[in-house]
Amino acid sequence: MNNSLLAKFSSYFRPRLLDTLHGYNRQLFSSDLTAGITVGIVALPLAIAFAIASGVNPEAGIFTAIIAGFIISALGGSRVQIGGPTGAFIVIVYGIVMQYGLANLLICTIMAGFILLLMGMFKLGNLIKFIPRPLVIGFTNGIAVLIALSEVKDFLGLKMDNVPAEFSHKLAALYHALPSLDLASIALALASMLLIIFYPKAWSQRMPSPIVALILGTLVVAIFNLPVETIGTKFGGIPQGLPEFAMPEFTFSTLRYLFSPALTIALLGAIESLLSATVADGMIDDKHDPNQELMAQGIANIVTPFFGGIPATGAIARTATNVRSGAYSPVSGIVHALTLLLIILIAAPLAKHIPLATLAAILMVVAFNMGEWEAFKTLRKYPASDSAVLVISFLLTVIFDLTVAVEVGMIMAALFFIQRITELTHVSVAEVSPLADDGAATLLRKAVPPGVMIYRVFGALFFGAADKLEAILAKTHTEPEVLILKMHEVISMDASALHTLEHLHGKLRSRGKHLILSGPHTQPYFLMHQAGFFAKIGTENVVANVDDALERARALLKDQERTD
């Protein structure tokens, strides 16, 4: 019994780590060890920068990278995914901190974790692919703009207590603070940015450019005693040691207004993590388990806030670095987390000397790299509906916030999709010919009897196209005695279309006319059968092909002649 339960659970919850350990050897561990150390070094400046840009202390980013990174690698559905704080979360996390406070951010992250966990448990991982690409590009580019804008303060060395979260207020605050710009900060930030951009790619394997910029920037500040803001002057440094477990305080009344941002965090995390895993699949010729990945992401976001962490997800850039560094299994991600932990235990006091201008330069480059700017150049090549979704989601992200952008973008995309499907649905007068493919073995040209009209229905019959059925009788100059609907090209039908069909049948019956259905597909057939429509129309009036429909129409006309 216990073995049966264990087997059932392992089929439901099975981390890729378990599969990759079969045949694991010293050589593979050596590859994972090298990759893990490399990506751990890369993750350090990013974790610090993402945390500061999100409005929290730098250690929150590091602890998130350690704890969430470990959990996502150990329990995830991808062989090489690296998890941690990402740039995509900066905008929404900063907004939550400014509006609701840090304590509520932690609650919000836990809620998002449970949403992700439920998404994975209910096998919703594959549904993420239904989020349209233009929407993803739009809000991703909007996030990139906001990240860059949020770093203007430290890049220019402006004297500001806080940067407002709202776009218009942010622009106004930055403008009013321009007289306080600091030339030393600007010079340091520009030098750091140029170093990262023009750093030789051949050297990146041994020493990543952000780390080089961080070390050199810190040394320059120390040697020349530059009066620029550092982690130490702003935050007092980074604690040397492990984070303490703490229970975030909350009331049930707060859960209601935190649900919307929590849902946004969950959706954004799901999109980014599964996109990252898909990119990794292409690099290593593998296939990740999206549902297992979502469950791991959920667990990571539930656990991390209890140690002061922020939202985490799969990170595309760090995952790509992991693969390029030779990673084979999730062990590399675990090593990445342990590398960060070791750095904190040994070198945390040195972090207080890191200049914020250098971190701002790193994030400026991250923001530029995460955007898909070519999409704006090729807008004219897109359908107008896709262009509208992209541009509007971009503007809403920048001007309002990510939650509004995702909600409006999804509604717009759904409406445009309905419009497209509606345009593809046609109801027109049919021609009977020997070439017609309606399920008949042989279909000879037969004269359509007077008083009989055949309509061909093509596409999906749903609420958006149901009115096209209603228009049939309005189009005919003379109302037919028998109306035949060729339905072999109707791929699906919903309740609204069925209601319209019932209404059409009711109109015909009230006038002594008849309706015959020819060749309905499986889904429409079962829907009409289960709804009792066949009982209303008569099963003898539901036939396999036009041949049989014409025979049935002749029989009805003869019966009508006898009655008359």
Rosetta blueprint (number, residue, H / E / L):
1 M L
2 N H
3 N H
4 S H
5 L H
6 L H
7 A H
8 K H
9 F H
10 S H
11 S H
12 Y H
13 F L
14 R L
15 P L
16 R H
17 L H
18 L H
19 D H
20 T H
21 L L
22 H L
23 G L
24 Y L
25 N L
26 R H
27 Q H
28 L H
29 F H
30 S H
31 S H
32 D H
33 L H
34 T H
35 A H
36 G H
37 I H
38 T H
39 V H
40 G H
41 I H
42 V H
43 A H
44 L H
45 P H
46 L H
47 A H
48 I H
49 A H
50 F H
51 A H
52 I H
53 A H
54 S L
55 G L
56 V L
57 N L
58 P H
59 E H
60 A H
61 G H
62 I H
63 F H
64 T H
65 A H
66 I H
67 I H
68 A H
69 G H
70 F H
71 I H
72 I H
73 S H
74 A H
75 L H
76 G L
77 G L
78 S L
79 R L
80 V L
81 Q L
82 I L
83 G E
84 G E
85 P L
86 T L
87 G H
88 A H
89 F H
90 I H
91 V H
92 I H
93 V H
94 Y H
95 G H
96 I H
97 V H
98 M H
99 Q H
100 Y H
101 G L
102 L H
103 A H
104 N H
105 L H
106 L H
107 I H
108 C H
109 T H
110 I H
111 M H
112 A H
113 G H
114 F H
115 I H
116 L H
117 L H
118 L H
119 M H
120 G H
121 M H
122 F L
123 K L
124 L L
125 G H
126 N H
127 L H
128 I H
129 K H
130 F H
131 I L
132 P L
133 R H
134 P H
135 L H
136 V H
137 I H
138 G H
139 F H
140 T H
141 N H
142 G H
143 I H
144 A H
145 V H
146 L H
147 I H
148 A H
149 L H
150 S H
151 E L
152 V H
153 K H
154 D H
155 F H
156 L H
157 G L
158 L L
159 K L
160 M L
161 D L
162 N L
163 V L
164 P L
165 A L
166 E L
167 F H
168 S H
169 H H
170 K H
171 L H
172 A H
173 A H
174 L H
175 Y H
176 H H
177 A H
178 L H
179 P H
180 S H
181 L L
182 D L
183 L H
184 A H
185 S H
186 I H
187 A H
188 L H
189 A H
190 L H
191 A H
192 S H
193 M H
194 L H
195 L H
196 I H
197 I H
198 F H
199 Y L
200 P L
201 K H
202 A H
203 W H
204 S H
205 Q L
206 R L
207 M L
208 P L
209 S H
210 P H
211 I H
212 V H
213 A H
214 L H
215 I H
216 L H
217 G H
218 T H
219 L H
220 V H
221 V H
222 A H
223 I H
224 F H
225 N L
226 L L
227 P L
228 V L
229 E L
230 T E
231 I H
232 G H
233 T H
234 K H
235 F H
236 G L
237 G L
238 I L
239 P L
240 Q L
241 G L
242 L L
243 P L
244 E L
245 F L
246 A L
247 M L
248 P L
249 E L
250 F L
251 T L
252 F H
253 S H
254 T H
255 L H
256 R H
257 Y H
258 L H
259 F H
260 S H
261 P H
262 A H
263 L H
264 T H
265 I H
266 A H
267 L H
268 L H
269 G H
270 A H
271 I H
272 E H
273 S H
274 L H
275 L H
276 S H
277 A H
278 T H
279 V H
280 A H
281 D H
282 G H
283 M H
284 I H
285 D L
286 D L
287 K L
288 H L
289 D L
290 P H
291 N H
292 Q H
293 E H
294 L H
295 M H
296 A H
297 Q H
298 G H
299 I H
300 A H
301 N H
302 I H
303 V H
304 T H
305 P H
306 F H
307 F H
308 G L
309 G L
310 I L
311 P L
312 A L
313 T E
314 G E
315 A L
316 I H
317 A H
318 R H
319 T H
320 A H
321 T H
322 N H
323 V H
324 R H
325 S L
326 G L
327 A L
328 Y L
329 S L
330 P L
331 V H
332 S H
333 G H
334 I H
335 V H
336 H H
337 A H
338 L H
339 T H
340 L H
341 L H
342 L H
343 I H
344 I H
345 L H
346 I H
347 A H
348 A H
349 P H
350 L H
351 A H
352 K H
353 H H
354 I L
355 P E
356 L H
357 A H
358 T H
359 L H
360 A H
361 A H
362 I H
363 L H
364 M H
365 V H
366 V H
367 A H
368 F H
369 N H
370 M H
371 G L
372 E L
373 W L
374 E H
375 A H
376 F H
377 K H
378 T L
379 L H
380 R H
381 K H
382 Y L
383 P L
384 A H
385 S H
386 D H
387 S H
388 A H
389 V H
390 L H
391 V H
392 I H
393 S H
394 F H
395 L H
396 L H
397 T H
398 V H
399 I H
400 F L
401 D L
402 L H
403 T H
404 V H
405 A H
406 V H
407 E H
408 V H
409 G H
410 M H
411 I H
412 M H
413 A H
414 A H
415 L H
416 F H
417 F H
418 I H
419 Q H
420 R H
421 I H
422 T H
423 E H
424 L H
425 T L
426 H E
427 V E
428 S E
429 V E
430 A L
431 E L
432 V L
433 S L
434 P L
435 L L
436 A L
437 D L
438 D L
439 G L
440 A L
441 A L
442 T L
443 L L
444 L L
445 R L
446 K L
447 A L
448 V L
449 P L
450 P L
451 G L
452 V E
453 M E
454 I E
455 Y E
456 R E
457 V E
458 F E
459 G E
460 A E
461 L E
462 F L
463 F L
464 G L
465 A L
466 A L
467 D H
468 K H
469 L H
470 E H
471 A H
472 I H
473 L H
474 A H
475 K H
476 T L
477 H L
478 T L
479 E L
480 P L
481 E L
482 V E
483 L E
484 I E
485 L E
486 K E
487 M E
488 H E
489 E E
490 V E
491 I E
492 S E
493 M E
494 D L
495 A H
496 S H
497 A H
498 L H
499 H H
500 T H
501 L H
502 E H
503 H H
504 L H
505 H H
506 G H
507 K H
508 L H
509 R H
510 S H
511 R L
512 G L
513 K L
514 H E
515 L E
516 I E
517 L E
518 S E
519 G L
520 P L
521 H L
522 T H
523 Q H
524 P H
525 Y H
526 F H
527 L H
528 M H
529 H H
530 Q H
531 A L
532 G L
533 F H
534 F H
535 A H
536 K H
537 I H
538 G L
539 T H
540 E H
541 N H
542 V E
543 V E
544 A L
545 N L
546 V H
547 D H
548 D H
549 A H
550 L H
551 E H
552 R H
553 A H
554 R H
555 A H
556 L H
557 L H
558 K H
559 D H
560 Q H
561 E H
562 R H
563 T H
564 D L
